[in-house]
Amino acid sequence: RDLHSFPTRRSSDLEMGRFATVAKIEKELGEMLEEQEDYAGAIQHMQQAADYFDGENQKSSANQCIAKVAHLCATAERYDEAIESFERAARGCVDDRLLKWGSKEYFFKASLCRLAKMRDVEDDIGFVKEKIEEYRDEDVHFGGSYESKCLEGVVAAMEQKDVSAFKKALRDYDNIQKLDNWKTAIFLKILGLLENQQEDLT
């Protein structure tokens, strides 16, 4: 795949009104830039792909790109943008009969980003809990899920400043749903916040 050939292909397809094809080109560009760890560029092209897919009423493809934008934003520690995109992806699933089971995963990831962006655990944890409750209200499948149970354990551990309880909540979740690299990285960030808080006590 040659990056330099994409602008010509994209311009030609835009002129012909082939927006679904342009969406696929933008998505492919985003994937290539992600491989090169150019996250800012990848985010830009994935967002463009989502917009084109949405315009062509290809909701499932648009939602996949929105979720990808969210993952990339979180990797780049652009948590506010990640949260916004995960929430958008989740709501896109909730309203779609075929996609509704995917919403709990996106609400879970939005919650993790909210935990990761906290500056002060004591000051911010209450607001995070409120948002998690809102997600449970929006998605009936989220409330009783393993993801929701994991969040309960993690939040309780953070409130109690208990690193052991935090790690147990992760182990319990990992035994059922294997942690992938993305979730592991976010959980390590959250664990770092908890450990810093614990150090402040000593």
Secondary structure, 3 states (H helix, E strand, C coil): CCHHHHHHHHHHHHHCCCHHHHHHHHHHHHHHHHHCCCHHHHHHHHHHHHHHHHHCCCHHHHHHHHHHHHHHHHHCCCHHHHHHHHHHHHHHHHCCCCCHHHHHHHHHHHHHHHHHCCCCHHHHHHHHHHHHHHHHHHCHHHHCCHHHHHHHHHHHHHHCCCHHHHHHHHHHHHHHCCCCHHHHHHHHHHHHHHHHHHHHHC
